[in-house]
Amino acid sequence: MPSTDIPMQDIHVLILDEVGTPTVNNTVTYTSFLSPADNVSLLIITSKGALSQADKSKCLDYVEISNPTTNGMVELHALKLHEKYRIDRIYTKQEDLILRAAHLRRLLGINTGLAPEDALLFRDKHSMKEAIRKSGFAVPDFARVYSPCDVLAFVKTHDYPVIIKPTLGSASAGVRVVKSPQDLERYLESEFYDGIDEHGKCMDYSGDMIIEEFVKGKMYHVNGYAKNGALQLIWPFVYLKTNLEFTMGEAYGNVLIPRKDQRWQNLFDATERILKALPTPEDLVFHLELFEVDKAGTQEFVLCEIAARRPGGSIGLLINAAEGGSLAASQNHTESIFPEIEFRLSIGLPLRHNRLDIAKIAQSPGFAVADLMIPRQLGKLVTLPSADAKCPVPNVQYFPIAKPGSVYKGFDINTMNTCARFVAICSETTVEEMEGKLSKAHQWFKEGTVYEQEGNIPQTSQ
């Protein structure tokens, strides 16, 4: 039996991060997620000026560069760090760094985490849907797009509406809903070839778009953790509108499904089926989206897509609240419970909060937390309820984000597009009750919000 006096060799974890897009989430201090007994040292590559002083002083080494997600120097810096220190694991929460992290693992000879061919099934929507359809799980009809002919052929077979989106896209970037022949003409004339570079750097498509049938049904997302392919933790939500609808000016939100709701177990079972159809690493944190449709009088889940990363936007803040952390959207860096949970699980460390018992995800079987993100409207924001204003709806908190006097010109993925956020939390409730609370809160907000449109005619929020 080996001596217990021999110290364990530190595991060196490389973190690939980008902190550039405006978000309601706080930046984190990764070294605060670790204890001395973990025997883990961090190497970090991130955006210029993004690293906290604590991480700078406590990590093994770091590199700050401009725009890591579009900067090919990430791999070169990683190779140099590996040659100097040795990298044992690579972690990223960035959707557009997942494939690059996988290729880095292969380059550096790292056997933990997703390999490139496995990571592709969580990124390439066509390959993903093919793999899951072969398992027998329902997926929308779909096809790769190489030219306008593929779009015309798909529409001829499936009629309108259809959805066209990048196979390697993230969030709602580049997603287009084509609803009619007129929509199709506009899309083909002015949008289809937007990806072709006018300077000749990209000359044609190579299957990097996908078209699929439009699925009408309620949308859910399941966020969770699987160990060696076995599901350990889930946080299932129902969408109140989606990210795509948010880009079109509609309020977007989420409700955590209480454990006593039958949909909780149904979503758990559906998630297990999907994970069995995909290659999973030893430790996988994921974000899964599903449609619920009526098929011959019974409810059936249909895949939207699955990503090998933690959820984005405000979802992480809701899970944080469900785990006992802060409800606030900003200014509180001391209660980063969910980011710590996600980080430790992703690199194979046990939780420090003893929350792996799946029956204790929520505080009670009827517990739920929910939010509603109010989008900015075109024009100048004249006034909105102040931060001191108390929302009159019981159990609902209000967090203003946009500033009076600011001007909004339309959705931009690189801009803070949220005007305000509401959060509701109840120990014993239903999804429907939470939806009702947020609807009343939204109405209260609209009554107290004024925009100034062109022509200087003030208008109340829509």
Wavefront OBJ file of the C-alpha trace (Angstrom):
o trace
v 0.000 0.000 0.000
v 1.529 3.369 -0.981
v 2.527 5.780 1.749
v 0.001 8.499 2.506
v 2.908 10.847 3.196
v 3.706 11.161 -0.512
v 2.042 14.368 -1.768
v -0.276 14.130 -4.745
v 0.931 15.782 -7.938
v -1.084 18.881 -8.815
v -3.525 18.596 -11.708
v -2.983 21.500 -14.106
v -6.228 22.782 -15.642
v -6.180 25.163 -18.604
v -9.175 27.523 -18.700
v -10.159 29.020 -22.060
v -12.473 31.959 -21.511
v -13.768 35.095 -23.170
v -15.273 38.035 -21.307
v -16.385 40.462 -23.954
v -20.096 40.181 -24.687
v -22.334 42.246 -22.372
v -24.228 39.941 -20.015
v -26.304 39.944 -16.838
v -23.884 37.380 -15.387
v -20.977 38.314 -13.164
v -17.410 37.542 -14.090
v -15.969 34.906 -11.786
v -12.752 34.297 -9.879
v -11.835 30.738 -10.787
v -9.281 30.245 -8.017
v -12.034 30.905 -5.430
v -13.726 27.682 -6.599
v -10.821 25.571 -5.348
v -9.587 24.316 -1.993
v -5.958 23.426 -1.174
v -6.970 19.769 -0.820
v -8.077 19.703 -4.479
v -4.436 19.723 -5.632
v -5.431 21.715 -8.713
v -3.477 24.579 -10.274
v -4.949 26.811 -12.952
v -3.590 28.174 -16.223
v -5.885 30.760 -17.793
v -6.210 32.229 -21.294
v -8.851 34.950 -21.381
v -9.771 38.405 -22.679
v -7.564 41.432 -22.115
v -8.289 43.047 -18.767
v -10.767 40.339 -17.768
v -8.805 38.455 -15.120
v -9.358 39.294 -11.464
v -6.387 40.259 -9.308
v -7.031 37.179 -7.179
v -6.728 34.888 -10.206
v -3.607 36.700 -11.380
v -1.914 36.171 -8.035
v -3.118 32.628 -7.351
v -3.122 30.855 -10.725
v -0.015 29.126 -12.040
v 0.151 31.381 -15.113
v -2.155 33.363 -17.374
v -2.371 35.026 -20.781
v -4.731 37.863 -21.688
v -5.387 38.426 -25.404
v -7.912 40.262 -27.566
v -11.057 38.338 -28.533
v -10.008 34.749 -27.703
v -12.949 33.201 -29.585
v -11.707 34.681 -32.876
v -7.986 34.765 -32.128
v -5.908 31.859 -33.408
v -3.142 32.676 -30.931
v -5.073 30.802 -28.217
v -3.659 27.492 -29.433
v -0.106 28.808 -29.652
v -0.241 30.204 -26.116
v -1.734 26.908 -24.887
v 1.104 24.938 -26.478
v 3.693 27.185 -24.801
v 1.969 26.787 -21.423
v 1.890 23.022 -21.903
v 5.594 22.906 -22.695
v 6.372 24.982 -19.613
v 3.966 23.536 -17.042
v 2.115 20.493 -18.478
v -1.660 20.704 -19.043
v -3.778 17.805 -17.737
v -7.308 19.076 -18.422
v -8.893 21.800 -20.543
v -12.043 23.623 -19.437
v -14.214 26.105 -21.312
v -17.755 27.346 -20.885
v -17.717 29.165 -24.236
v -19.828 27.574 -26.981
v -17.489 28.756 -29.732
v -14.404 27.372 -27.960
v -15.706 23.834 -27.403
v -14.387 22.444 -30.700
v -11.104 24.298 -30.372
v -10.638 22.928 -26.861
v -11.262 19.429 -28.223
v -8.612 19.834 -30.920
v -6.199 21.210 -28.326
v -6.679 18.081 -26.215
v -5.645 15.968 -29.184
v -2.648 18.175 -29.958
v -1.448 18.039 -26.351
v -2.217 14.339 -25.855
v -4.910 14.929 -23.216
v -7.347 12.012 -22.900
v -9.940 13.597 -20.597
v -12.808 15.668 -21.988
v -14.405 15.659 -25.423
v -12.335 14.522 -28.409
v -12.827 16.504 -31.662
v -15.106 13.925 -33.331
v -17.240 13.721 -30.164
v -17.359 17.467 -29.609
v -18.649 17.864 -33.169
v -21.826 15.968 -32.226
v -22.557 18.664 -29.639
v -21.805 21.508 -32.071
v -22.711 20.504 -35.631
v -26.501 20.503 -35.620
v -26.770 18.232 -38.648
v -24.464 15.557 -37.221
v -26.139 15.904 -33.828
v -29.626 15.373 -35.204
v -28.505 12.438 -37.344
v -27.007 10.663 -34.325
v -30.060 11.247 -32.136
v -32.543 10.320 -34.884
v -30.749 6.968 -35.312
v -31.413 6.262 -31.629
v -35.172 6.554 -32.212
v -35.635 9.887 -30.429
v -37.821 12.333 -32.375
v -36.114 15.178 -34.260
v -37.501 17.705 -36.775
v -36.893 16.928 -40.445
v -33.706 18.696 -41.537
v -31.128 18.995 -44.308
v -27.743 20.584 -44.899
v -27.745 23.689 -47.080
v -25.131 24.046 -49.803
v -27.042 26.365 -52.149
v -30.464 27.996 -52.614
v -31.532 24.757 -54.334
v -31.475 22.965 -50.994
v -33.750 25.595 -49.495
v -36.186 25.440 -52.426
v -36.307 21.640 -52.329
v -36.938 21.555 -48.570
v -39.703 24.164 -48.750
v -41.349 22.260 -51.609
v -41.489 19.144 -49.435
v -42.274 20.688 -46.048
v -44.003 24.006 -46.860
v -43.733 27.054 -44.585
v -42.539 28.035 -42.062
v -38.973 26.703 -42.032
v -35.935 27.606 -39.953
v -32.501 28.242 -41.450
v -29.501 28.538 -39.134
v -25.744 27.958 -38.918
v -24.781 24.348 -38.196
v -22.182 25.622 -35.714
v -24.130 28.611 -34.413
v -24.734 29.579 -30.804
v -27.761 31.098 -29.087
v -29.988 32.722 -31.751
v -27.196 34.208 -33.858
v -27.893 33.783 -37.569
v -31.248 32.039 -37.071
v -33.874 32.951 -39.674
v -37.548 31.927 -39.695
v -38.901 31.918 -43.267
v -42.696 32.109 -43.101
v -43.903 32.736 -46.662
v -42.885 32.907 -50.351
v -42.275 36.630 -49.890
v -40.045 35.916 -46.884
v -38.136 33.371 -48.958
v -37.539 35.815 -51.802
v -36.227 38.474 -49.396
v -34.001 35.923 -47.681
v -32.498 34.551 -50.899
v -31.958 37.995 -52.377
v -30.377 39.826 -49.456
v -29.435 37.370 -46.687
v -28.535 33.931 -48.023
v -25.055 34.915 -49.160
v -24.279 37.208 -46.219
v -21.649 34.684 -45.151
v -19.694 35.117 -48.376
v -16.874 37.590 -47.807
v -16.780 40.487 -50.269
v -12.972 40.390 -50.243
v -12.893 36.789 -51.414
v -11.787 35.164 -48.157
v -14.843 32.878 -48.262
v -16.093 32.044 -51.741
v -18.941 29.597 -51.191
v -20.919 27.571 -48.682
v -19.694 24.131 -47.654
v -22.650 22.789 -45.716
v -22.323 25.240 -42.842
v -26.063 25.992 -42.800
v -28.983 23.745 -41.911
v -32.680 24.007 -42.752
v -35.340 22.299 -40.664
v -39.079 22.173 -40.269
v -40.691 24.583 -37.832
v -41.950 22.777 -34.721
v -45.000 24.217 -32.985
v -45.003 23.393 -29.318
v -43.935 24.452 -25.859
v -40.165 24.607 -25.380
v -38.178 23.255 -22.457
v -34.515 23.234 -21.537
v -32.726 20.789 -19.273
v -29.430 21.764 -17.704
v -27.453 19.110 -15.935
v -24.435 16.963 -15.252
v -23.651 13.394 -16.332
v -20.873 11.184 -14.959
v -19.615 8.567 -17.433
v -22.861 9.042 -19.369
v -25.099 8.535 -16.298
v -27.328 11.488 -15.441
v -26.586 12.857 -11.955
v -28.143 16.323 -11.740
v -30.757 18.236 -13.687
v -32.396 21.633 -13.531
v -35.349 21.474 -15.998
v -37.103 24.664 -17.116
v -39.976 25.672 -19.331
v -39.341 28.657 -21.581
v -41.588 31.716 -21.411
v -40.767 32.729 -24.964
v -37.273 31.936 -26.262
v -33.990 33.648 -27.084
v -35.093 33.893 -30.707
v -38.301 35.686 -29.718
v -36.273 37.976 -27.437
v -34.247 39.121 -30.470
v -37.576 40.111 -32.038
v -38.534 42.340 -29.096
v -40.568 39.967 -26.923
v -39.980 39.366 -23.227
v -38.106 36.127 -22.577
v -38.171 34.001 -19.444
v -37.784 30.653 -17.716
v -39.569 28.738 -14.957
v -37.840 25.951 -13.028
v -40.185 22.956 -13.086
v -41.004 21.821 -9.526
v -39.891 18.315 -8.606
v -43.504 17.268 -7.938
v -44.550 18.187 -11.515
v -44.713 15.048 -13.702
v -42.840 16.937 -16.422
v -39.739 16.864 -14.204
v -39.511 13.073 -14.432
v -40.550 13.049 -18.091
v -37.723 15.441 -18.941
v -35.265 13.415 -16.862
v -36.188 10.287 -18.829
v -35.975 12.086 -22.191
v -32.562 13.488 -21.285
v -31.267 10.029 -20.395
v -32.337 8.735 -23.810
v -30.538 11.553 -25.612
v -27.311 11.140 -23.641
v -27.260 7.421 -24.496
v -27.262 8.388 -28.192
v -24.156 10.564 -27.865
v -20.532 10.024 -26.864
v -20.115 11.466 -23.378
v -16.857 12.205 -21.566
v -16.245 11.260 -17.962
v -17.662 14.611 -16.808
v -20.260 16.412 -18.933
v -22.159 19.604 -18.111
v -24.820 20.181 -20.759
v -27.668 22.416 -21.927
v -30.477 20.592 -23.775
v -33.480 22.145 -25.545
v -36.643 20.181 -26.357
v -40.018 20.827 -27.947
v -43.177 19.254 -26.537
v -45.698 18.341 -29.239
v -49.022 16.542 -29.332
v -48.799 13.279 -31.262
v -51.969 11.217 -31.556
v -53.262 12.629 -28.274
v -50.075 12.069 -26.294
v -47.283 14.495 -25.479
v -43.921 13.744 -27.065
v -40.573 15.482 -26.749
v -38.719 16.463 -29.918
v -35.056 17.465 -29.944
v -34.137 21.060 -30.637
v -30.419 20.763 -29.812
v -27.918 19.933 -27.061
v -24.699 21.729 -26.121
v -21.735 20.483 -24.060
v -21.617 23.536 -21.818
v -23.444 25.243 -18.992
v -26.481 27.389 -19.862
v -25.990 30.988 -20.886
v -27.887 34.184 -20.242
v -29.965 34.395 -17.080
v -30.475 30.633 -16.686
v -27.323 30.230 -14.633
v -28.542 32.989 -12.316
v -31.788 31.073 -11.739
v -29.945 27.858 -10.947
v -27.726 29.898 -8.645
v -30.852 31.124 -6.835
v -32.261 27.582 -6.686
v -29.040 26.491 -4.999
v -29.241 29.237 -2.379
v -27.218 31.943 -4.110
v -27.999 35.557 -4.865
v -30.989 36.583 -6.986
v -29.269 39.776 -8.104
v -28.130 40.151 -11.694
v -25.019 42.132 -10.782
v -22.808 43.593 -8.063
v -22.681 40.417 -5.974
v -19.583 38.327 -6.487
v -19.738 36.414 -3.205
v -22.513 33.901 -3.891
v -21.338 32.255 -7.127
v -22.748 28.867 -6.169
v -23.764 27.571 -9.604
v -20.606 28.732 -11.447
v -18.582 26.893 -8.801
v -20.770 23.771 -9.075
v -20.425 23.762 -12.856
v -16.676 24.360 -12.823
v -15.860 21.698 -10.253
v -18.053 19.065 -11.889
v -16.611 19.867 -15.327
v -13.059 19.132 -14.175
v -13.976 16.064 -12.122
v -13.906 17.567 -8.615
v -16.483 16.761 -5.916
v -18.855 19.493 -4.843
v -18.099 21.511 -1.745
v -21.834 22.122 -1.152
v -22.823 18.438 -0.815
v -25.636 18.825 -3.379
v -25.221 15.701 -5.522
v -28.352 14.083 -4.058
v -30.815 14.557 -6.923
v -33.746 14.800 -4.488
v -32.247 17.988 -3.013
v -31.881 20.081 -6.165
v -34.778 22.250 -5.016
v -35.633 23.177 -1.456
v -38.927 21.271 -1.593
v -40.909 19.238 -4.184
v -42.991 22.330 -4.930
v -40.100 24.801 -5.137
v -39.650 26.913 -8.271
v -37.737 29.982 -9.349
v -38.452 31.970 -12.505
v -37.430 35.099 -14.347
v -38.539 37.409 -17.115
v -36.100 39.433 -19.210
v -37.656 42.618 -20.637
v -36.025 43.620 -23.949
v -35.012 47.131 -24.883
v -37.340 48.899 -27.299
v -36.301 51.061 -30.234
v -35.717 54.671 -29.329
v -34.634 56.654 -26.285
v -35.538 55.289 -22.853
v -37.097 58.234 -21.024
v -38.024 56.577 -17.750
v -38.575 53.201 -16.091
v -39.332 52.126 -12.518
v -36.279 52.929 -10.378
v -34.155 50.411 -8.525
v -35.909 51.508 -5.318
v -39.343 50.691 -6.716
v -40.851 47.565 -5.215
v -42.727 45.268 -7.562
v -46.293 44.952 -6.214
v -46.539 41.245 -7.158
v -45.809 39.009 -4.133
v -42.557 36.991 -4.270
v -41.299 38.905 -7.335
v -38.147 41.037 -7.284
v -37.320 43.737 -9.822
v -33.849 44.533 -11.236
v -33.582 47.500 -13.658
v -30.662 47.202 -16.102
v -30.970 49.887 -18.806
v -30.305 53.524 -17.940
v -32.748 56.387 -18.634
v -31.519 58.507 -21.514
v -29.898 55.602 -23.358
v -30.819 55.021 -27.007
v -31.464 51.594 -28.500
v -31.228 50.959 -32.244
v -32.049 47.255 -32.406
v -30.863 43.827 -31.273
v -27.109 43.261 -31.403
v -25.418 40.180 -29.944
v -22.539 42.413 -28.796
v -24.841 44.829 -26.949
v -26.762 44.630 -23.682
v -30.274 44.186 -25.070
v -32.074 43.807 -21.730
v -34.001 46.674 -20.154
v -34.979 44.983 -16.885
v -35.278 41.604 -15.196
v -37.862 40.143 -12.829
v -37.192 37.137 -10.592
v -39.853 35.142 -8.745
v -39.129 32.513 -6.104
v -41.646 30.361 -4.219
v -41.193 27.331 -1.985
v -44.552 25.813 -2.946
v -46.003 26.673 -6.349
v -46.721 25.559 -9.908
v -45.400 26.592 -13.295
v -48.729 28.238 -14.092
v -48.685 30.318 -10.898
v -45.179 31.524 -11.675
v -46.184 32.460 -15.216
v -49.090 34.483 -13.814
v -46.858 36.353 -11.373
v -44.398 37.338 -14.092
v -47.186 38.426 -16.419
v -48.518 40.799 -13.745
v -45.024 42.104 -13.048
v -44.487 42.776 -16.759
v -47.719 44.774 -16.912
v -46.608 46.864 -13.904
v -43.299 47.560 -15.654
v -44.937 48.621 -18.918
v -47.180 51.082 -17.097
v -44.139 52.821 -15.604
v -41.855 52.843 -18.656
v -41.717 55.483 -21.384
v -39.701 55.562 -24.634
v -39.200 58.535 -26.922
v -39.569 57.546 -30.560
v -38.609 59.444 -33.712
v -40.494 62.711 -33.821
v -40.038 63.097 -30.026
v -43.405 61.563 -29.198
v -43.089 59.707 -25.860
v -44.679 56.235 -25.862
v -45.230 53.743 -23.073
v -43.389 50.434 -23.233
v -44.922 47.619 -25.273
l 1 2 3 4 5 6 7 8 9 10 11 12 13 14 15 16 17 18 19 20 21 22 23 24 25 26 27 28 29 30 31 32 33 34 35 36 37 38 39 40 41 42 43 44 45 46 47 48 49 50 51 52 53 54 55 56 57 58 59 60 61 62 63 64 65 66 67 68 69 70 71 72 73 74 75 76 77 78 79 80 81 82 83 84 85 86 87 88 89 90 91 92 93 94 95 96 97 98 99 100 101 102 103 104 105 106 107 108 109 110 111 112 113 114 115 116 117 118 119 120 121 122 123 124 125 126 127 128 129 130 131 132 133 134 135 136 137 138 139 140 141 142 143 144 145 146 147 148 149 150 151 152 153 154 155 156 157 158 159 160 161 162 163 164 165 166 167 168 169 170 171 172 173 174 175 176 177 178 179 180 181 182 183 184 185 186 187 188 189 190 191 192 193 194 195 196 197 198 199 200 201 202 203 204 205 206 207 208 209 210 211 212 213 214 215 216 217 218 219 220 221 222 223 224 225 226 227 228 229 230 231 232 233 234 235 236 237 238 239 240 241 242 243 244 245 246 247 248 249 250 251 252 253 254 255 256 257 258 259 260 261 262 263 264 265 266 267 268 269 270 271 272 273 274 275 276 277 278 279 280 281 282 283 284 285 286 287 288 289 290 291 292 293 294 295 296 297 298 299 300 301 302 303 304 305 306 307 308 309 310 311 312 313 314 315 316 317 318 319 320 321 322 323 324 325 326 327 328 329 330 331 332 333 334 335 336 337 338 339 340 341 342 343 344 345 346 347 348 349 350 351 352 353 354 355 356 357 358 359 360 361 362 363 364 365 366 367 368 369 370 371 372 373 374 375 376 377 378 379 380 381 382 383 384 385 386 387 388 389 390 391 392 393 394 395 396 397 398 399 400 401 402 403 404 405 406 407 408 409 410 411 412 413 414 415 416 417 418 419 420 421 422 423 424 425 426 427 428 429 430 431 432 433 434 435 436 437 438 439 440 441 442 443 444 445 446 447 448 449 450 451 452 453 454 455 456 457 458 459 460 461 462
